[in-house]
Structures are given as C-alpha cells and as structure tokens.
Amino acid sequence: MTTDYKIKVQNVTKEFDLFKTRSDQLKAFFSLSNQPIPEFWALKGISLEVHAGETLGLIGVNGSGKSTLSNIISGVIPQTTGIVDVRGETSIVAIKSGLRGQLTGLENIRLKALMMGMTNQEIDGMLDDVVAFADIGDFLYQPVKSYSSGMKSRLGFAIAVHINPDILIIDEALSVGDDTFYQKCVEKIKEFKDEGKTIIFVSHSLKQIEMICDRVAWIQYGDLKQIGATEPVVKEYREFIKWFKALSKKDKRKYQKEAKEKQKHFDIKAYQEEVTAERQAAEPDNPHVAKDVQHDFYSSVISETMPLRTKIFSWALLIVLVFLMLVNVSGHSLTNVVSNPSSILHPTSTLVGPGVTKSVK
Ligand SMILES: Nc1ncnc2c1ncn2[C@@H]1O[C@H](COP(=O)(O)OP(=O)(O)OP(=O)(O)O)[C@@H](O)[C@H]1O
C-alpha cells in the first residue's frame, strides 16, 4: 500500500451481534450472560485506498456491505478490526442515515454545519443556497421523519455539498429523487470532481457508476471481490449479475444462503493468522510481524463491550452504594458500622408507615 492516499482501509472487518432481545444486548454489554451471541460478519477483511481527487464507486448486490463500509469510512459506525485512516472531513449523504428524524429540516442544516465546525455567521451565509438546492418548500419547518425518501435525499444532498467537505460519500442518495434533482446532483458532483475533491459513490445504477467513477470496488457478501478501473470491473459485475439472474429460484436462494452462512461463521482468528502469514512472507526478516498485525487489527478499535477495568470499577461502585444504603436504613453511623459490621443487621429504627419510623430499643 502507498502513503499517498486520502482514505486507507486495511483489513477492516465488521461484526454485528444478532441479539434477539434488548435484555440480551444489555446482558452481553455487562458480560452477565454465558450464552453465545449469534454473529454476522458484514465485512470480512476489506483493504483498499482512495486517492485525492478520485471518485471510487462501490457496487455489489443487496446486503453485500457497501453501506457498512461507507458508514465506517464516514465515522458513523466503528469497525471491528483494522485500520481506517481518513485524511480530511467527510460528509455522507445516505437514505438510511445522516438526518435526525425528530428535528426539522432547518434544524438539521444547522446541526450538521455546527458539527462540521462552522460558525453561526457562516451557516447564515450558506443557508439560502442549501434551501434553494433542496427545494422542499415549507417542509423545511417540519420534522424530517415526516419526509418522503426523495425529500430526505434532497435535503441530505443539499447539506452535504454546501458544508464543503474534503470527502463526499454518497450512498444510494441519487436513486430516489426526480430527474431534475438528479441532474442538479450530477452537476454538483462534477463540480466537486473539478475541484479535486474525493468522492465515494455507492449505487446500484451501473450507468451512474460508469458516468461518475474513476475506479470501482465490487463488494461481494463482505469480501472485496475486485477493485480497478471502472470499465473492466463493471463488465465483470454485469456478467455475474447475468449469471445470477439465469439461476433457478432454488439455486439463487442456495447461493445466497451459502454466502450468508460463511458470514455467520467467519473466523476472525484464522483471518488474522492468514494476514500474519502473508506479511511474514513479505517481510521475512521482521521478527515482530505477529505483534504488528495484532496492533493493526485492534489498536484503533473501540470496544463494544465493557472493558475489564471498567467492569471492576462499576461492580465496586455498586457494592459501595448498596453498603451506604444499608447503613442509612440501619440508622447507625458509618463509623459505628465500620467498627462493628454486624450492627448493620440490627437497625436502630423500624419503618411503621410511609415515611414514618419508630425507634427500637
Ligand atoms: N445493525 C445491523 N445489525 C445486523 N446486521 C446488519 C446491521 N447492519 C447491516 N447488517 C447486515 O450487514 C449486511 C450488509 O449490509 P449493508 O447495508 O452494508 O449492505 P449494502 O450492500 O449496502 O446493501 P443494499 O444494497 O441493500 O443497501 C447485510 O446482510 C445486513 O443485513
């Protein structure tokens, strides 16, 4: 891999826990359950680079991991392993994420701009342009949850292009608008390209991909199947789609089921060993390869379960709180209970009614 990149993704995986209930999720967070949690690996080790000024397309069938990858690159969700190095501010336009449903369109514009570090004065300066570009009329003052997907896309796109990010990530946002809006977006994307900005463009429309992208990454059920110049990758992908469509319904289901099973049973340790072996072969004189790989896999990853130290601290805090509560209920002083712990079992007062206590001799 080179050092001259705008975005680097190295050995990135993403695991989703398939909890059945909210309480299962809480139990797992506090490590209170020994039940194995069903796993699903949406990404099984993706490595790629995007260079400054480049437009990279992401293609792949439904559920292949395109949105997961774009959300990781834009910092919406963390990766499970691997390095994600993004050199610049990103802004994502996606149908599935990006806007806060309970806020109005106007509030969303302000929030996104403030999050990008803009001042209120700067926001006021660009507001008219965003509103004109989105062209959603009085819906601007309504909560976004009442918008159609087309309106969400218009507003999301208008915000994203006007806050002037270094890296623009567009996840299927052009597929829901009308033709006029689509043309407006294409013009804006071309302007971005001319300004030398970096774009990641996710789409099922191969025509849009061919028109906009310099290179394409084909993601297939969590793997990077191919990456390269737009034309040959799209050609191969079209052939795959043709082959897939020609399968019988039963064979299609079998193919998809097998791919999903592999995602459920992906072995992260085996993958790490594989990466270590590859790197060892490339750097035979480096005695620290295993340690380096371990570092690259986990050093920039946020744990999604509570770390041991936090767990010990939480339990200790809980025990102290319960103890202080018992001391309070017992009616003895803290020093009394500390010098004679059994006194906690012999309260000096007893509760006789709501909020009324009676001293006991
Ligand atoms: N929060 C989640 N919990 C569990 N599984 C998830 C979660 N988010 C995504 N997935 C699964 O991860 C896989 C990849 O999803 P993703 O949305 O990234 O695919 P995609 O290529 O963008 O699909 P599409 O083209 O349909 O938008 C899918 O199988 C999806 O069901």
The ligand as an SDF file (V2000), in Angstrom:
LIG
                    3D

 31 33  0  0  0  0  0  0  0  0999 V2000
  -27.1010   -3.1440   12.5390 N   0  0  0  0  0  0  0  0  0  0  0  0
  -27.0520   -4.3100   11.9180 C   0  0  0  0  0  0  0  0  0  0  0  0
  -27.2540   -5.4550   12.6010 N   0  0  0  0  0  0  0  0  0  0  0  0
  -27.1790   -6.6470   11.9900 C   0  0  0  0  0  0  0  0  0  0  0  0
  -26.8960   -6.8180   10.6640 N   0  0  0  0  0  0  0  0  0  0  0  0
  -26.6990   -5.7140    9.9450 C   0  0  0  0  0  0  0  0  0  0  0  0
  -26.7620   -4.4020   10.5160 C   0  0  0  0  0  0  0  0  0  0  0  0
  -26.4980   -3.5090    9.5330 N   0  0  0  0  0  0  0  0  0  0  0  0
  -26.2930   -4.2190    8.4020 C   0  0  0  0  0  0  0  0  0  0  0  0
  -26.4210   -5.5360    8.6510 N   0  0  0  0  0  0  0  0  0  0  0  0
  -26.2310   -6.6270    7.6810 C   0  0  0  0  0  0  0  0  0  0  0  0
  -24.9830   -6.4560    7.0810 O   0  0  0  0  0  0  0  0  0  0  0  0
  -25.0340   -6.8180    5.7020 C   0  0  0  0  0  0  0  0  0  0  0  0
  -24.5160   -5.6570    4.8710 C   0  0  0  0  0  0  0  0  0  0  0  0
  -25.4650   -4.6120    4.9120 O   0  0  0  0  0  0  0  0  0  0  0  0
  -25.2710   -3.2680    4.0810 P   0  0  0  0  0  0  0  0  0  0  0  0
  -26.4460   -2.3950    4.3700 O   0  0  0  0  0  0  0  0  0  0  0  0
  -23.9300   -2.7320    4.3420 O   0  0  0  0  0  0  0  0  0  0  0  0
  -25.3350   -3.8200    2.5970 O   0  0  0  0  0  0  0  0  0  0  0  0
  -25.4710   -2.9960    1.2280 P   0  0  0  0  0  0  0  0  0  0  0  0
  -24.5090   -3.5810    0.2820 O   0  0  0  0  0  0  0  0  0  0  0  0
  -25.3780   -1.5310    1.4950 O   0  0  0  0  0  0  0  0  0  0  0  0
  -26.9540   -3.3790    0.8140 O   0  0  0  0  0  0  0  0  0  0  0  0
  -28.0310   -2.5680   -0.0860 P   0  0  0  0  0  0  0  0  0  0  0  0
  -27.5050   -2.5540   -1.4730 O   0  0  0  0  0  0  0  0  0  0  0  0
  -29.2550   -3.3860    0.0520 O   0  0  0  0  0  0  0  0  0  0  0  0
  -28.1700   -1.1890    0.5080 O   0  0  0  0  0  0  0  0  0  0  0  0
  -26.4840   -7.1790    5.4130 C   0  0  0  0  0  0  0  0  0  0  0  0
  -26.6080   -8.5850    5.4350 O   0  0  0  0  0  0  0  0  0  0  0  0
  -27.2520   -6.5460    6.5490 C   0  0  0  0  0  0  0  0  0  0  0  0
  -28.4050   -7.3020    6.8590 O   0  0  0  0  0  0  0  0  0  0  0  0
  1  2  1  0
  2  3  1  0
  2  7  2  0
  3  4  2  0
  4  5  1  0
  5  6  2  0
  6  7  1  0
  6 10  1  0
  7  8  1  0
  8  9  2  0
  9 10  1  0
 10 11  1  0
 11 12  1  0
 11 30  1  0
 12 13  1  0
 13 14  1  0
 13 28  1  0
 14 15  1  0
 15 16  1  0
 16 17  2  0
 16 18  1  0
 16 19  1  0
 19 20  1  0
 20 21  2  0
 20 22  1  0
 20 23  1  0
 23 24  1  0
 24 25  2  0
 24 26  1  0
 24 27  1  0
 28 29  1  0
 28 30  1  0
 30 31  1  0
M  END
$$$$
